[in-house]
């Protein structure tokens, strides 16, 4: 089946192929792009008009058809135009995965307005930073995010606030119902492929979160990569079995369960974009709950569920799993964290109709870099698959020199899905992207068939349930506590979430610190998922190298979770 995959790959991406790859000059670099990609996300949205009668957005007992969604998207776009929000400016969205998130999103990107996808877990202090950094003209938010914003509103007198599902609407807030009452047809707009589609904040190794600038070119190329892999895998496996390839005309209409936040590329760029393009249905959840997911899979005939691997594990291990009809499922996949090899086989065995799948990617690549599924994933459960056709890849040593296939090195990628850069951070952009090559920060190896294996991370980062948490930010908050002399923050393995946050703290001489005080301080300054679960209060200085940097790996390996408080 690997020989057949190479054959199909060449046919699909070659001249005249459905996924023909060509090159483009972008930011002074020659990069690989999909020749047949839509011109922009506006074109993606306009292309869904023929699906008018199909269900599009479902949330609890609420339902939007594509016709309903086009009506509301046009109304929001017209309201923004009336407020003077124009091409190249920004609108921030801060809310749960309510349907209004996607309605607002499509309204903005269809006009060349950049969407700032604000982390819904941020507290007021973090929201303040994001708003100052991205400078949006409008903030569209729900009750919890409005409560946070109210604490800092005086610092943003020029931001127009739109409230979604608020308990009450102050005079300073425009209800979303008033926005939708604007009506009208979708305004005309001309969008350049290099225009920002959205700003998604991502953690790095130092400082505050960075606003990654995802372009329209990057987003539509990611959609093409997703479509390519499904097509290539289906055709290759059919050819290997000696049967006719799948007929796209006979494919069921997609129905996806959104399990992760829409301010991440996993839910927005991979699930929502791809499902929307094909006229599928997107089912929203108030929050992740495996039992509720089973009910929705049965009720809405979900075809695809994608989330961090722990969600798939919780779904198939739920005590009520066998009580629900999951026969509509064709794929159960994971992203945002590495799928453990044992989970691949368990999905394949437990969900009779579905195949396991995963995609490895980053915010900085507008979605996936690699993809793998079905028989390929079952055969190579420790791989994340081959890089998609619009990417060039390299595994390099510490000096940036290529290492041979089979050896490990930091993965660098170049292609049409790589971000423009980081908002207001030319230094971080230059550090992360060299001559068009994005340094992923992940250590990988590539086998003889081009399949990649992620074996470690270079970046000093904790990956908790698909959420990137960078240690420097947590350390900064901890160092602000009176009586803290030394701090080192690192990831601690966790069976459920992949990693939890651990912090080794050395109190200053004579100081008295308690874990409760430390966590209370953290809760006031950062989202709860960043608060250390494991805290070690130590009496001796932390180990350091010759340059004075803490030796995190040595420290982590020397500490026992049983000794944490």
TIBA-918653 format. One record per residue (C-alpha): x, y, z. Coordinates in steps of 0.001 Angstrom, whole numbers, always signed. Each point is the difference from the previous one (the first is absolute). Last residue first. Example, Ala and Ser with C-alpha at 12.3 -4.5 7.8 and 13.67 -1.06 7.14 Angstrom:
REM residues 2
PARO, +13670, -1060, +7140
PARO, -1370, -3440, +660
***
This chain:
REM residues 565
PARO, +2290, +19590, +47333
PARO, +2567, -2132, -1820
PARO, +1864, -2882, +1667
PARO, -2164, -2684, -1636
PARO, +704, +1616, -3353
PARO, +3633, -955, +377
PARO, +2818, +2367, -915
PARO, +3424, -916, -1392
PARO, -1150, -413, -3598
PARO, -1584, +3447, -10
PARO, +3172, +1632, +1295
PARO, +2240, -1709, -2523
PARO, -2387, +925, -2808
PARO, -357, +3572, +1215
PARO, +3687, +751, +365
PARO, -347, +3612, +1121
PARO, +2057, +2428, -2040
PARO, +3103, +1498, +1623
PARO, +2260, -146, -3042
PARO, +1909, -2950, +1393
PARO, -3142, -2003, +585
PARO, -2345, +288, +2949
PARO, -1481, -2256, +2685
PARO, -2601, +1700, +2241
PARO, +1173, +1410, +3304
PARO, -818, -2027, +3107
PARO, -2982, +230, +2344
PARO, -2684, -1059, -2433
PARO, -3749, +644, -210
PARO, -1232, -2359, -2738
PARO, -3244, +922, -1684
PARO, -1992, -2328, -2246
PARO, -3282, +1174, -1513
PARO, +1592, +3232, -1084
PARO, -2537, +2615, -1174
PARO, -10, +233, -3803
PARO, -3413, -1651, -424
PARO, -1444, +2587, +2404
PARO, +628, +2944, -2281
PARO, +2432, +2584, +1300
PARO, +504, +2800, +2513
PARO, -2462, -407, +2832
PARO, +83, -3791, -120
PARO, +3795, +63, +263
PARO, -136, +1886, +3313
PARO, -2514, -2494, +1377
PARO, +2217, -2849, -1190
PARO, +3014, +1367, +1871
PARO, -1956, +693, +3161
PARO, -1432, -3530, +10
PARO, +3450, -1519, -613
PARO, +1333, +1736, +3069
PARO, +2940, +2356, +339
PARO, +2034, +1124, +3011
PARO, +2988, +2234, -600
PARO, +3046, -7, +2256
PARO, +2425, -449, -2850
PARO, -1801, +290, -3294
PARO, -2229, -2894, -975
PARO, +1205, -2517, -2618
PARO, -2770, -1015, -2384
PARO, -240, -2993, -2311
PARO, -3081, +336, -2174
PARO, -1925, -2692, -1869
PARO, -2628, +546, -2661
PARO, -1835, -3086, -1188
PARO, +765, -2082, -3069
PARO, -1716, -2459, -2310
PARO, -3425, +940, +1282
PARO, -1241, -3362, +1265
PARO, +3124, -2042, +718
PARO, +1967, +2981, +1319
PARO, +3714, +603, -463
PARO, +1332, +3064, +1797
PARO, +894, +3026, -2086
PARO, +2365, +2690, +1241
PARO, +219, +3124, +2136
PARO, +3165, +1075, +1806
PARO, -117, +2588, +2754
PARO, +2582, +1573, +2299
PARO, -177, +2543, +2815
PARO, -3697, +313, +722
PARO, -734, +1959, +3198
PARO, -2404, +2492, -1480
PARO, -1806, -1500, -2982
PARO, +883, +1676, -3316
PARO, +2364, -2896, -780
PARO, -3020, -2261, -305
PARO, -1640, +2154, -2671
PARO, +3211, +201, -2029
PARO, +541, -3740, +374
PARO, -3446, -689, -1430
PARO, +791, +2201, -3001
PARO, +3449, -1550, -467
PARO, -1415, -3527, +78
PARO, -2062, +235, -3111
PARO, -3379, -1610, +36
PARO, -1210, -1535, -3253
PARO, -3519, -1390, +334
PARO, -681, -3391, -1590
PARO, -851, -1651, +3309
PARO, +3055, +1508, +1666
PARO, +3011, +495, -2265
PARO, +2666, +1601, +2188
PARO, +2647, +1984, -1826
PARO, +3722, +575, -32
PARO, +279, -521, -3706
PARO, +2180, -2745, -1370
PARO, -2743, -2548, +120
PARO, +360, -3768, -267
PARO, -496, -3040, -2231
PARO, -2286, +1158, -2780
PARO, +31, -2686, -2705
PARO, -322, +946, -3669
PARO, -937, -2238, -2918
PARO, +2081, +651, -3130
PARO, -14, -3619, -1135
PARO, +3619, -617, +1055
PARO, -634, +1376, +3471
PARO, +125, +3564, +1309
PARO, +1126, +991, +3493
PARO, -1300, +2723, +2277
PARO, +931, +2490, +2701
PARO, -2614, +2718, +328
PARO, +775, +3721, +261
PARO, -1845, +542, -3267
PARO, +2669, +2190, -1592
PARO, -1838, +1488, -2966
PARO, +2097, +255, -3165
PARO, -842, +3044, -2150
PARO, +3584, +1282, -9
PARO, +137, -580, +3771
PARO, -3306, +104, +1902
PARO, -10, -335, +3820
PARO, +2688, +2481, +1075
PARO, -878, +2512, -2713
PARO, -3671, -160, +972
PARO, +840, +357, +3696
PARO, +2034, +3126, -696
PARO, -2585, +1406, -2395
PARO, -2572, -214, +2804
PARO, -2870, +2444, -573
PARO, -2198, -2859, -1233
PARO, +1978, -3200, -500
PARO, +819, -1125, -3526
PARO, -1620, -514, -3387
PARO, -1046, -3491, +1034
PARO, +1111, -3160, -1775
PARO, -2754, -1640, -2073
PARO, +1552, +563, -3423
PARO, +3192, -1815, +802
PARO, +3146, -462, +2061
PARO, +575, -2370, +2903
PARO, +2767, -513, +2561
PARO, +29, -3030, +2292
PARO, +2730, -27, +2634
PARO, +2167, -3062, -395
PARO, -170, -3749, +330
PARO, +1618, -2519, -2288
PARO, -1944, -2343, -2261
PARO, +456, +2162, -3058
PARO, +3387, +1728, +116
PARO, +461, +3230, +1993
PARO, -208, +3414, -1642
PARO, +2212, +2725, +1480
PARO, -1588, +2751, +2093
PARO, +2821, +128, +2548
PARO, -1985, -1835, +2696
PARO, -810, -2778, -2467
PARO, -2646, +138, -2700
PARO, -3008, -2008, -1146
PARO, -1289, +1592, -3201
PARO, -3423, +241, -1572
PARO, -1511, +1537, -3151
PARO, -3708, +513, +310
PARO, -2763, +456, -2593
PARO, -391, -3758, -385
PARO, -896, -848, +3608
PARO, +2756, -1388, +2203
PARO, -240, -3744, +481
PARO, -1614, -1603, +3046
PARO, -80, +700, +3737
PARO, +1828, -3240, +707
PARO, -131, -2125, +3164
PARO, -3049, -1930, -1193
PARO, +1727, -1181, -3200
PARO, -2154, -2859, -1326
PARO, -3175, +1202, +1725
PARO, +731, +3498, -1249
PARO, +539, -1135, -3597
PARO, -3066, -2238, +140
PARO, -2255, +2927, +880
PARO, +1626, +3349, +644
PARO, +2989, +2255, -378
PARO, +518, +3716, -427
PARO, +2969, +2360, -54
PARO, +515, +3755, +182
PARO, -3538, +748, +1144
PARO, -1570, +3306, +937
PARO, +822, +3629, -815
PARO, +3695, -966, -6
PARO, +986, +2230, +2931
PARO, -3001, -1167, +2002
PARO, +1655, -3366, -201
PARO, -357, -3386, -1589
PARO, -102, -3726, +431
PARO, -3160, -1638, -1264
PARO, -1611, -3108, +1352
PARO, -2170, -2883, -1047
PARO, -1762, -3059, +1324
PARO, -2589, -1791, -2128
PARO, -3704, -122, +719
PARO, -2719, -2600, -648
PARO, +783, -2434, +2813
PARO, +945, +2559, +2603
PARO, +1724, -2115, +2669
PARO, +2609, -1841, -2066
PARO, +1356, +2863, -2095
PARO, -237, +2401, +2917
PARO, +1925, -2440, +2217
PARO, +2652, -537, -2657
PARO, +797, +3694, -319
PARO, -249, +543, +3761
PARO, +2923, -2347, +650
PARO, +2251, +2118, -2215
PARO, -609, +3172, +2075
PARO, -1402, +2801, -2133
PARO, +2367, +2960, +175
PARO, -1600, +3245, +1073
PARO, -2049, +2764, -1650
PARO, -1665, -2533, -2261
PARO, -2001, -3190, +279
PARO, -2221, -2001, -2271
PARO, -3127, -2093, +105
PARO, -1129, -589, -3562
PARO, -2973, -1647, -1682
PARO, -2511, +435, +2807
PARO, -3607, -634, -1049
PARO, +4, -3342, +1847
PARO, +276, +1718, +3370
PARO, -3422, -1108, +1232
PARO, +37, +430, +3758
PARO, -225, -2468, +2872
PARO, +3375, -1565, -806
PARO, +1866, +3161, +1028
PARO, -1849, +354, +3309
PARO, +3001, -839, +2201
PARO, +2153, +2505, -1920
PARO, +3271, -1574, -1097
PARO, -498, +721, -3715
PARO, -851, +3642, +661
PARO, +2591, +584, +2724
PARO, +2773, -1263, -2280
PARO, -1200, +2115, -2909
PARO, -81, +3023, +2291
PARO, +3444, -736, +1410
PARO, +1374, +76, -3546
PARO, -723, +3717, -475
PARO, -3011, +456, -2215
PARO, -1492, -1266, -3216
PARO, -3345, -1680, -528
PARO, -1213, -854, -3473
PARO, -3181, -1475, -1442
PARO, -2483, +1257, +2604
PARO, -3532, -1321, -449
PARO, -1543, +2998, +1783
PARO, -1863, -1921, +2703
PARO, +2417, -2919, +376
PARO, +3199, +2037, -34
PARO, -1717, +2629, +2141
PARO, -883, -2505, +2737
PARO, +3525, -1437, -55
PARO, +1459, +3502, +294
PARO, -2180, +676, +3048
PARO, +1509, -3027, +1712
PARO, +3531, +1028, -981
PARO, -412, +3534, +1338
PARO, +1821, +2886, -1623
PARO, -1602, +3362, +590
PARO, -2983, +1842, -1407
PARO, +193, -2285, -3038
PARO, -336, +985, -3645
PARO, -1104, -2133, -2935
PARO, +1306, +1013, -3411
PARO, -1907, -1277, -3055
PARO, +1495, -514, -3433
PARO, -159, +2053, -3162
PARO, +3362, -1186, -1325
PARO, +1877, +3250, +650
PARO, -1661, +332, +3410
PARO, +1316, -3356, +1192
PARO, +3556, +875, -1023
PARO, -25, +3450, +1539
PARO, -1673, -1060, +3255
PARO, +2072, -3107, +758
PARO, +3515, +894, -1094
PARO, +165, +3779, +93
PARO, -2359, +701, +2886
PARO, +113, -3053, +2249
PARO, +3650, -988, -324
PARO, +1128, +3535, -883
PARO, -838, +1249, +3478
PARO, -2304, +2914, +926
PARO, -2868, -2344, -861
PARO, +562, -1899, +3228
PARO, -4, -3828, -70
PARO, -2852, -2510, -314
PARO, -1711, +1028, -3220
PARO, -1960, -3035, -1167
PARO, +35, -306, -3781
PARO, -2739, -996, -2409
PARO, +1070, -535, -3590
PARO, -2471, -798, -2742
PARO, +490, -3644, -946
PARO, +2308, -762, -2935
PARO, -1766, -1351, -3086
PARO, +1013, +2827, -2332
PARO, +3578, -315, +1298
PARO, +170, -3522, -1479
PARO, +2515, -2035, +1981
PARO, +2644, -1738, -2120
PARO, -919, -3239, -1801
PARO, +1474, -3186, +1460
PARO, +3375, -1728, -272
PARO, +745, +152, +3721
PARO, +3170, +2078, -530
PARO, -1918, +2251, -2403
PARO, -2766, +507, +2549
PARO, +2569, +791, +2722
PARO, +1698, +2546, -2249
PARO, -3251, +1639, -1103
PARO, -1335, +447, +3537
PARO, +3336, +1225, +1368
PARO, +484, +2501, -2816
PARO, -3534, +1385, +237
PARO, -9, +440, +3772
PARO, +3513, +1421, -131
PARO, -825, +2464, -2743
PARO, -3095, +1393, +1685
PARO, +1960, +835, +3129
PARO, +2837, +1480, -2027
PARO, -2455, +2096, -2013
PARO, -1483, +1433, +3187
PARO, +3513, +824, +1206
PARO, +704, +1788, -3271
PARO, -3149, +2054, +552
PARO, +1219, +1081, +3446
PARO, +3544, +874, -1019
PARO, -1078, +2065, -2988
PARO, -2582, +1834, +2125
PARO, +2781, +867, +2412
PARO, +526, -1129, +3583
PARO, +1883, +2659, +1974
PARO, +1165, -1632, +3238
PARO, -530, +2256, +3015
PARO, +2690, -891, +2516
PARO, -717, -954, +3599
PARO, +2111, +1960, +2527
PARO, +3654, -517, +715
PARO, +2206, -2953, -822
PARO, -298, -3511, -1402
PARO, -3017, +568, -2176
PARO, -3714, -196, +562
PARO, -2475, +699, -2744
PARO, -2556, +2702, -553
PARO, -2122, -311, -3120
PARO, -294, +3016, -2285
PARO, -2353, -570, -2899
PARO, -457, +316, -3727
PARO, +2950, +2329, -482
PARO, +337, +1126, -3600
PARO, +2659, -1867, -1984
PARO, -2500, -1597, -2384
PARO, -1329, +3475, -809
PARO, -3679, +665, +616
PARO, -2374, +2115, -2039
PARO, -3356, +633, +1660
PARO, -3659, +294, -949
PARO, -2508, +281, +2804
PARO, -2072, -3062, +989
PARO, -3637, +858, -588
PARO, -2083, +1935, +2497
PARO, -1141, -490, +3575
PARO, +816, +2407, +2823
PARO, -2242, -2002, +2362
PARO, +2920, -2355, +593
PARO, +1940, +2774, +1732
PARO, -2970, +857, +2218
PARO, -354, -3655, +978
PARO, +3741, -101, +793
PARO, -724, +2482, +2762
PARO, +2065, +3209, -175
PARO, +1724, +738, +3310
PARO, +600, +3433, +1553
PARO, -3622, +294, +1102
PARO, +405, -3102, +2116
PARO, -1515, -3240, -1330
PARO, -1221, -2573, +2517
PARO, +548, -3743, +425
PARO, +2235, +64, -3058
PARO, -510, -2506, -2824
PARO, +2356, +1792, -2390
PARO, +983, +3611, +716
PARO, +1605, +2264, -2589
PARO, +2583, +2448, +1369
PARO, +1401, +2968, -1947
PARO, +3618, +619, +965
PARO, +868, +3692, +291
PARO, -65, +257, +3799
PARO, +2499, -2849, +437
PARO, +1780, +609, +3317
PARO, -3295, +727, +1767
PARO, -1208, -3437, -1044
PARO, +2560, -1825, +2174
PARO, -2208, -1595, +2660
PARO, -3000, -35, -2341
PARO, +2047, -2120, -2425
PARO, +76, -2897, +2429
PARO, -3771, +119, +498
PARO, -425, +319, -3756
PARO, +2022, -3207, -407
PARO, -2369, -1825, +2330
PARO, -3122, +1446, -1622
PARO, +874, -483, -3675
PARO, +2222, +2150, -2185
PARO, +330, +1848, -3302
PARO, +2706, +2671, +341
PARO, +199, +2638, -2728
PARO, +2741, +2284, -1377
PARO, +2743, -2478, +898
PARO, +3425, +1212, +1239
PARO, +1862, -3348, -205
PARO, +2609, +558, +2717
PARO, -2114, +2140, +2305
PARO, -2915, -2396, -305
PARO, +2165, -3055, +672
PARO, +1698, +1591, +3017
PARO, -3293, +1054, +1529
PARO, -1408, -3482, -541
PARO, +2933, -1435, +1955
PARO, -648, +2289, +2963
PARO, -3742, -593, -148
PARO, +303, -3789, +146
PARO, +596, -2077, -3125
PARO, -1882, -3260, -415
PARO, -1925, +1211, -3042
PARO, +3262, +460, -1894
PARO, -704, +2869, -2371
PARO, -363, -742, -3692
PARO, +890, +3350, -1552
PARO, -1804, -74, -3327
PARO, +1512, +2095, -2799
PARO, -2393, +1951, -2200
PARO, +380, -813, -3700
PARO, -3765, +189, -472
PARO, -795, -3724, -251
PARO, +2433, -553, +2871
PARO, -2118, +2153, +2301
PARO, -3485, -1334, -701
PARO, +1363, -3549, -35
PARO, +1388, +438, +3515
PARO, -3088, +1681, +1391
PARO, -2195, -2891, -1105
PARO, +2641, -2423, +1242
PARO, +45, +1399, +3526
PARO, -3758, +683, -1
PARO, -545, -3767, -90
PARO, +1317, -134, +3581
PARO, +3378, -1589, +576
PARO, +683, +2089, +3072
PARO, +762, +3668, -362
PARO, +2584, +2622, -840
PARO, -24, +1161, -3622
PARO, +2217, +2986, -823
PARO, -578, +2046, -3152
PARO, +2895, +1353, -2030
PARO, +822, +2507, -2739
PARO, +1429, -920, -3414
PARO, -3225, +685, -1915
PARO, -2305, +2321, +1895
PARO, -1817, +488, +3260
PARO, -1912, +3247, -530
PARO, -2807, -881, +2364
PARO, -2369, -314, -2960
PARO, +2406, -2492, -1584
PARO, -59, -2076, +3172
PARO, -3797, +0, -124
PARO, +64, -1089, -3642
PARO, +2339, -2902, +781
PARO, -2181, -1058, +2939
PARO, -3093, +30, -2208
PARO, +1743, -1947, -2780
PARO, +1108, -2680, +2462
PARO, -3537, -186, +1389
PARO, -1688, -570, -3365
PARO, +2712, -2395, -1163
PARO, -427, -1976, +3248
PARO, -3751, -290, -408
PARO, +438, -1203, -3596
PARO, +2650, -2485, +1142
PARO, -2548, -1331, +2471
PARO, +266, +1068, +3613
PARO, -1201, -2118, +2943
PARO, -617, +613, +3685
PARO, -1095, -2821, +2355
PARO, +3541, -623, +1361
PARO, +2258, +1754, -2502
PARO, -158, -958, -3668
PARO, +1569, +1942, -2848
PARO, -260, -928, -3696
PARO, -3210, -1909, -761
PARO, -595, -250, -3742
PARO, -2570, +2121, -1806
PARO, +2424, +2621, -1324
PARO, +2743, -2372, -1158
PARO, +308, +1904, -3297
PARO, +1321, +3032, +1953
PARO, +3055, -1901, +1279
PARO, +2340, +1336, -2699
PARO, -357, +3539, +1330
PARO, +1631, -1161, +3240
PARO, +2984, -1627, -1702
PARO, +382, +2981, -2306
PARO, +141, +2314, +3011
PARO, +2626, -2343, +1449
PARO, +2244, +1056, -2839
PARO, +974, -818, -3588
PARO, -1230, -3571, +270
PARO, +2798, -2565, -453
PARO, +490, -1541, -3430
PARO, +3732, +650, -408
PARO, +753, -1227, +3528
PARO, +3134, +1727, +1234
PARO, +3740, -696, +215
PARO, +2204, +2938, +975
PARO, +2494, +2292, -1714
PARO, +1061, +2600, +2548
PARO, +87, +3797, -60
PARO, -3105, +411, +2105
PARO, -1908, -2376, -2264
PARO, +1032, -997, -3520
PARO, -2244, -2853, -1014
PARO, +536, -3610, -969
PARO, -2209, -2751, -1420
PARO, -1635, -3075, +1442
PARO, -2926, -1632, -1769
PARO, -2622, -1306, +2380
PARO, -2613, -1062, -2551
PARO, +2837, -953, -2347
PARO, +585, +1887, -3246
PARO, +3759, +98, +528
PARO, +965, -2235, +2952
PARO, -1461, +70, +3508
PARO, -2691, -2650, -462
PARO, +2072, -2288, -2218
PARO, +3153, +176, +2116
PARO, -1896, -707, +3207
PARO, -1891, -2863, -1627
PARO, +3255, -1724, -944
PARO, +1647, +657, +3376
PARO, -3070, -1311, +1804
PARO, -45, -3091, -2193
PARO, +3574, -836, +970
PARO, -925, +500, +3646
PARO, -3004, -2295, -295
***
